[in-house]
Amino acid sequence: MEEAYLKASDGGKLPAKARQIMYAARPKILAMTGKDTLDDAYFTQNLLVDYINEHPDRCADWNVVWDARGTFNEPHTGMEIPLGTLEVLQYLGERPSFGTLANVAFSDHFPTSGPKNRFDTVLYVEKEGFESLLKLRQSLSDSTLRS
């Protein structure tokens, strides 16, 4: 597993997606098990997670990132943020350290996105597809308040 992580992360220099680690580990796993296929969901959600949990010292410096599962909708800007590791870190202002992509300066006097000083309540909906209903409900409430 460590060899696969190092291959996927360029020797620990880059964040490695769980799926990239699976691709690096797959040939050896198939050879060891004698199987023809490896279920990627089983690898990323079970084998990799179990390995990391069972070897915390060995994996302490690993930077494994996970694909987005769902979205966060920022009500005051309408911005949608995919809920993946890198996307959430970027939203929170923590940039992964894999080189400079652009040098852009922003004023922090009046930030228009991000969680700081913005939320006092969060509504969590586990299933997709309810956003349009919530927006319609809000629109109806707003029009009632204006009347």
C-alpha positions as CSV (number, residue, x, y, z in Angstrom):
1,M,0.0,0.0,0.0
2,E,2.8,2.3,0.8
3,E,4.5,1.7,-2.5
4,A,1.2,2.5,-4.3
5,Y,0.7,5.7,-2.3
6,L,4.3,6.9,-3.1
7,K,3.7,6.2,-6.8
8,A,0.4,8.0,-6.8
9,S,1.7,11.0,-4.9
10,D,5.0,11.4,-6.7
11,G,7.0,10.3,-3.7
12,G,4.8,12.1,-1.2
13,K,5.1,15.5,-3.0
14,L,1.5,15.7,-4.3
15,P,-2.0,14.9,-2.9
16,A,-3.0,11.5,-4.0
17,K,-6.6,10.6,-4.8
18,A,-7.8,7.4,-3.4
19,R,-8.6,6.1,-6.9
20,Q,-5.0,6.9,-8.0
21,I,-3.7,4.8,-5.2
22,M,-6.0,2.0,-6.3
23,Y,-4.7,2.1,-9.8
24,A,-1.1,1.9,-8.5
25,A,-1.9,-1.0,-6.2
26,R,-4.1,-3.0,-8.5
27,P,-1.5,-5.0,-10.4
28,K,0.1,-6.3,-7.2
29,I,-3.2,-7.0,-5.5
30,L,-4.5,-8.9,-8.6
31,A,-1.2,-10.9,-8.7
32,M,-1.4,-11.7,-5.0
33,T,-5.0,-12.8,-5.1
34,G,-5.1,-14.5,-8.5
35,K,-8.2,-12.5,-9.4
36,D,-8.9,-10.7,-12.7
37,T,-10.6,-7.6,-11.3
38,L,-10.5,-5.3,-8.3
39,D,-13.6,-3.4,-7.3
40,D,-12.5,0.3,-7.0
41,A,-15.2,1.2,-4.5
42,Y,-14.2,-1.7,-2.2
43,F,-10.5,-0.6,-2.5
44,T,-11.1,3.1,-1.8
45,Q,-13.8,2.7,0.9
46,N,-12.5,-0.4,2.7
47,L,-9.0,-1.6,1.9
48,L,-7.4,1.8,1.8
49,V,-9.4,3.2,4.8
50,D,-8.6,0.1,6.9
51,Y,-4.9,0.3,6.0
52,I,-4.7,4.0,7.0
53,N,-6.6,3.3,10.3
54,E,-4.5,0.2,11.1
55,H,-1.1,2.0,10.4
56,P,-1.5,5.6,11.7
57,D,2.2,6.1,12.3
58,R,3.1,4.9,8.8
59,C,0.4,7.0,7.1
60,A,0.7,10.1,9.3
61,D,2.3,12.1,6.5
62,W,0.1,10.8,3.7
63,N,-2.0,13.3,1.9
64,V,-4.9,11.2,0.6
65,V,-7.7,13.2,-1.0
66,W,-11.3,12.0,-1.7
67,D,-13.6,12.7,-4.6
68,A,-16.5,15.0,-4.1
69,R,-19.7,13.4,-2.8
70,G,-22.4,16.0,-2.9
71,T,-22.3,19.8,-2.9
72,F,-22.5,22.7,-0.4
73,N,-24.6,25.6,-1.4
74,E,-23.6,29.0,0.0
75,P,-26.9,30.9,0.4
76,H,-25.5,34.4,0.4
77,T,-23.6,34.1,-2.9
78,G,-25.3,31.1,-4.6
79,M,-21.9,29.5,-4.9
80,E,-21.9,25.7,-5.1
81,I,-18.9,23.9,-3.6
82,P,-18.3,20.2,-4.4
83,L,-17.7,18.3,-1.2
84,G,-14.3,16.7,-2.0
85,T,-11.1,17.1,0.0
86,L,-9.4,19.6,-2.3
87,E,-12.5,21.6,-3.1
88,V,-13.4,22.0,0.6
89,L,-9.8,23.0,1.5
90,Q,-9.8,25.6,-1.3
91,Y,-13.2,26.9,-0.1
92,L,-11.8,27.2,3.5
93,G,-8.7,29.0,2.2
94,E,-6.2,26.3,2.8
95,R,-4.4,25.8,-0.5
96,P,-2.7,22.4,-1.0
97,S,1.1,22.8,-1.4
98,F,1.7,21.4,-4.9
99,G,3.2,24.5,-6.6
100,T,2.1,27.9,-7.6
101,L,-0.6,27.9,-10.2
102,A,-1.3,31.7,-10.2
103,N,-0.3,34.6,-8.1
104,V,-3.6,36.5,-7.4
105,A,-4.0,39.0,-4.5
106,F,-7.5,39.4,-2.9
107,S,-8.6,42.0,-0.4
108,D,-9.9,40.4,2.8
109,H,-11.8,43.5,3.9
110,F,-15.1,42.3,2.6
111,P,-14.9,38.7,1.7
112,T,-17.8,37.4,-0.3
113,S,-17.3,33.7,0.2
114,G,-16.3,31.4,2.9
115,P,-17.7,30.4,6.3
116,K,-16.2,33.1,8.5
117,N,-18.9,35.4,10.0
118,R,-21.5,34.0,7.7
119,F,-23.4,31.2,9.2
120,D,-25.4,30.7,12.4
121,T,-27.5,27.8,11.1
122,V,-26.8,24.9,8.6
123,L,-29.4,22.7,6.9
124,Y,-28.0,19.3,6.0
125,V,-29.9,17.3,3.4
126,E,-28.4,13.9,2.8
127,K,-30.1,13.3,-0.6
128,E,-29.6,15.1,-3.8
129,G,-32.4,16.9,-5.6
130,F,-34.1,18.9,-2.9
131,E,-32.3,22.2,-3.7
132,S,-34.9,23.3,-6.2
133,L,-37.7,22.7,-3.7
134,L,-35.9,24.6,-1.0
135,K,-35.3,27.6,-3.4
136,L,-39.0,27.6,-4.4
137,R,-40.0,27.5,-0.7
138,Q,-37.6,30.4,0.0
139,S,-39.0,32.4,-3.0
140,L,-42.6,31.9,-1.8
141,S,-41.6,33.0,1.7
142,D,-39.8,36.1,0.3
143,S,-42.8,37.1,-1.8
144,T,-45.2,36.6,1.2
145,L,-42.9,38.8,3.4
146,R,-43.0,41.6,0.7
147,S,-46.8,41.5,0.5
